[in-house]
Amino acid sequence: EALKYFRNQLTVYEQKEIFNYAELWFLGLEAKKIEVLPETQSNNCYDDEHGSYLKVLHDHIAYRYEVLEVIGKGSFGQVAKCLDHKTNELVALKIIRNKKRFHSQALVEVKILDALLKKDKDDTHNIIHMKEYFYFRNHFCISFELLGINLYELIKKNNFQGFSLSLIRHFTQGVLRCLQVLYQERIIHCDLKPENILLYHNGQGSVKVIDFGSSCYEHQR
């Protein structure tokens, strides 16, 4: 049905790829799509030389997510702010680099996130919640709830003047609630820092711990 109406607005690659998807929520028809070149070495032109996905603003990810902007980058790949057209929610979509070692670590991350999600069903332990995970064009992707700025950015906005004792206490209590669950599950975060502690959008100074991409279980360290 989609091909019938939109064939001319999809790339040749998408006209074949689309059959792999049972549900189509967004096609990115207004985006300046990447045209696949024959005999290319960089994942059909979708990757840069480092294996990172070449995102196109307002194009789709998995015919569901609309790329709005890049909000984070790291050795693992990048994080994009996206609109999930299935749920009509804004999400943070982590797009892992197309390299075997990053794929392997992402699988460990998902296992840990899933275990933590089961322990934090009532969303009271200040842990980032994973929504979905999937492969798209050889990239492992994980979608998360979208949060606010991180503590380092907040400190910077405050001209490195520090915060009130009550606010520091509030932040610390939130982080400790997360660490309590990690301790119970024998999980080591391995990268706990202000950049990985994000504010909620609820305006009450609540925080959540993010980025379990370097995490492991105690017996695996």
C-alpha positions as CSV (number, residue, x, y, z in Angstrom):
1,E,0.0,0.0,0.0
2,A,2.8,2.5,0.9
3,L,4.6,1.7,-2.3
4,K,1.5,2.2,-4.3
5,Y,1.2,5.8,-3.1
6,F,4.7,6.8,-2.2
7,R,7.1,4.8,-4.4
8,N,8.5,7.9,-6.1
9,Q,9.3,9.5,-2.7
10,L,11.2,6.5,-1.4
11,T,14.7,5.5,-2.4
12,V,15.3,2.3,-4.4
13,Y,16.8,0.8,-1.3
14,E,13.7,1.7,0.8
15,Q,11.4,0.2,-1.8
16,K,13.0,-3.2,-1.0
17,E,13.7,-2.6,2.7
18,I,10.1,-1.7,3.4
19,F,8.9,-5.3,3.0
20,N,10.9,-6.2,6.2
21,Y,8.5,-4.1,8.3
22,A,5.0,-5.3,9.3
23,E,4.1,-1.8,10.5
24,L,4.8,1.6,8.9
25,W,4.3,4.6,11.0
26,F,6.5,7.2,9.4
27,L,8.3,7.4,6.0
28,G,10.3,10.6,6.2
29,L,9.0,11.8,2.9
30,E,10.2,15.4,3.4
31,A,13.7,14.4,4.3
32,K,16.7,14.7,1.9
33,K,17.3,11.0,1.9
34,I,20.6,9.3,1.2
35,E,20.7,7.6,-2.2
36,V,22.4,4.2,-2.0
37,L,25.2,3.8,-4.5
38,P,26.1,0.4,-6.0
39,E,29.1,-1.5,-4.6
40,T,29.7,0.8,-1.7
41,Q,31.7,-0.4,1.3
42,S,30.1,1.8,4.0
43,N,26.9,-0.1,4.8
44,N,25.1,1.1,1.6
45,C,26.3,4.7,2.2
46,Y,24.5,4.9,5.5
47,D,27.6,4.9,7.7
48,D,30.6,7.2,8.0
49,E,34.2,5.9,8.1
50,H,33.9,5.2,11.8
51,G,30.8,3.1,11.5
52,S,28.4,5.7,12.9
53,Y,25.0,6.0,11.2
54,L,24.7,9.1,9.0
55,K,21.4,10.4,10.3
56,V,19.2,12.7,8.2
57,L,17.0,15.2,10.0
58,H,13.3,14.4,9.6
59,D,14.0,11.0,8.0
60,H,12.8,7.8,9.6
61,I,14.4,5.2,11.8
62,A,12.8,1.8,11.3
63,Y,9.7,3.5,9.7
64,R,8.6,4.7,13.1
65,Y,10.9,7.3,14.6
66,E,11.5,10.8,13.1
67,V,15.0,12.2,13.7
68,L,14.7,15.7,15.2
69,E,18.2,16.4,16.4
70,V,21.3,14.8,17.8
71,I,21.6,15.3,21.6
72,G,24.6,13.2,22.4
73,K,27.7,11.6,20.9
74,G,30.3,9.1,22.3
75,S,32.6,6.3,21.3
76,F,29.5,4.0,21.2
77,G,27.7,6.1,18.5
78,Q,25.1,8.8,19.0
79,V,21.8,9.7,20.7
80,A,19.1,11.4,18.7
81,K,15.9,13.1,20.0
82,C,13.1,11.5,18.0
83,L,9.4,11.6,17.7
84,D,7.9,8.1,18.0
85,H,5.0,8.2,15.5
86,K,3.5,5.0,17.0
87,T,3.0,6.4,20.5
88,N,3.3,10.2,19.6
89,E,6.0,10.5,22.3
90,L,9.4,12.2,22.2
91,V,12.2,9.7,22.9
92,A,15.9,9.5,23.1
93,L,17.2,7.0,20.5
94,K,20.7,5.5,21.1
95,I,22.1,4.4,17.7
96,I,25.1,2.1,18.2
97,R,28.1,2.2,15.8
98,N,28.2,-0.6,13.2
99,K,31.1,-2.4,14.8
100,K,31.0,-5.9,16.3
101,R,32.5,-4.9,19.7
102,F,29.9,-2.1,20.2
103,H,27.1,-4.5,19.2
104,S,28.2,-7.0,21.8
105,Q,28.4,-4.4,24.5
106,A,25.0,-3.1,23.5
107,L,23.5,-6.5,24.1
108,V,25.0,-6.5,27.6
109,E,23.5,-3.1,28.1
110,V,20.0,-4.2,27.1
111,K,20.2,-7.2,29.4
112,I,21.1,-4.9,32.3
113,L,18.5,-2.3,31.4
114,D,15.8,-5.0,31.2
115,A,16.8,-6.4,34.6
116,L,16.7,-2.9,36.1
117,L,13.3,-2.2,34.5
118,K,11.8,-5.3,36.2
119,K,13.1,-4.0,39.5
120,D,11.8,-0.5,39.0
121,K,8.3,-1.1,37.7
122,D,6.9,1.7,39.8
123,D,9.6,4.1,38.5
124,T,10.8,5.2,41.9
125,H,14.5,4.3,41.8
126,N,15.8,7.1,39.5
127,I,16.9,4.8,36.7
128,I,16.5,5.5,33.0
129,H,13.8,3.4,31.5
130,M,14.4,1.6,28.2
131,K,11.4,1.4,25.9
132,E,12.4,-0.6,22.8
133,Y,15.4,-2.1,21.1
134,F,15.9,-3.3,17.5
135,Y,18.3,-3.4,14.6
136,F,18.1,-0.9,11.7
137,R,20.4,-0.9,8.8
138,N,23.0,-3.0,10.7
139,H,22.8,-0.6,13.7
140,F,21.6,-1.7,17.1
141,C,19.2,0.9,18.5
142,I,17.7,1.4,22.0
143,S,14.9,3.9,22.7
144,F,14.6,5.6,26.1
145,E,12.3,8.0,27.8
146,L,13.5,11.6,27.0
147,L,14.9,13.4,30.0
148,G,16.3,16.9,30.6
149,I,19.9,18.3,30.8
150,N,22.6,16.6,32.7
151,L,24.2,17.8,36.0
152,Y,27.3,19.0,34.3
153,E,25.3,21.2,32.0
154,L,23.3,22.5,35.0
155,I,26.5,23.3,36.9
156,K,27.8,25.1,33.8
157,K,24.6,27.1,33.5
158,N,25.0,28.1,37.1
159,N,28.5,29.5,36.2
160,F,30.0,26.7,38.4
161,Q,28.8,28.5,41.5
162,G,27.5,25.3,43.1
163,F,24.0,24.6,44.5
164,S,22.1,24.9,47.7
165,L,22.7,22.1,50.3
166,S,19.0,21.1,50.0
167,L,19.2,20.7,46.2
168,I,22.5,18.7,46.5
169,R,20.8,16.5,49.1
170,H,17.9,16.0,46.8
171,F,20.2,15.0,43.9
172,T,22.2,12.7,46.1
173,Q,19.1,10.9,47.4
174,G,18.1,10.2,43.8
175,V,21.4,8.7,42.9
176,L,21.5,6.6,46.0
177,R,18.1,5.1,45.2
178,C,19.6,4.0,41.9
179,L,22.7,2.6,43.5
180,Q,20.6,0.7,46.0
181,V,19.1,-1.3,43.1
182,L,22.4,-1.8,41.4
183,Y,23.9,-3.2,44.6
184,Q,21.0,-5.6,45.1
185,E,21.4,-6.8,41.5
186,R,25.2,-6.9,41.7
187,I,25.6,-4.5,38.8
188,I,28.5,-2.0,38.5
189,H,27.7,1.2,36.5
190,C,31.4,1.8,35.7
191,D,30.8,5.4,34.4
192,L,28.9,7.4,37.1
193,K,29.6,11.1,36.6
194,P,27.6,14.4,36.4
195,E,27.2,13.9,32.6
196,N,25.3,10.6,33.2
197,I,22.9,12.1,35.8
198,L,19.9,13.8,34.1
199,L,17.1,16.0,35.3
200,Y,13.5,15.0,34.9
201,H,11.1,17.3,33.0
202,N,8.9,17.5,36.0
203,G,10.6,20.7,37.3
204,Q,11.1,19.3,40.9
205,G,14.8,18.7,40.7
206,S,14.5,15.0,40.4
207,V,17.3,13.1,38.6
208,K,17.8,9.8,36.8
209,V,21.0,7.8,36.2
210,I,21.6,7.0,32.5
211,D,24.2,5.3,30.3
212,F,24.7,1.7,31.2
213,G,26.8,1.1,28.1
214,S,29.9,0.4,30.2
215,S,28.1,-1.5,32.9
216,C,28.6,-5.1,33.9
217,Y,27.6,-7.7,36.5
218,E,30.1,-8.1,39.4
219,H,31.1,-11.6,38.3
220,Q,31.9,-10.3,34.8
221,R,34.4,-7.5,35.7
